[in-house]
């Protein structure tokens, strides 16, 4: 189950993986002899039932609606950017470009998604998508 969840949350999942995950969770729950095995799949089954659209978004759109799956995050600088350069100066891979007092831009291909830019932005112009 963990391997399937990791595959889905990394953006490499397929629709068949959702069915496999649900089937595996049901099998583990029904075939286990101990209480732990019978209840361990419950969080997955519960979230698949109540938040299936989020699982589908991970597989089809390669996006994490909750904004927590690191591999599926993308940082973006909005028009609120004041060009203070704090984000660029704190980026460990130097993937942010822009001139002083002008809007900056993040190279999403080079970004390692560490979140430093969002943490240091004094006006909240860096967002996760």
Secondary structure, DSSP 8 states (H G I E B T S, - for coil): -HHHHHHHHTT---HHHHHHHHHHHHHHHHH-SSHHHHHHTHHHHHHHHH-HHHHHIIIII---TTS--GGG--EEE-TT-----HHHHH-TT--EE--TTS--EE-TTT-----HHHHH-TT--EEE-
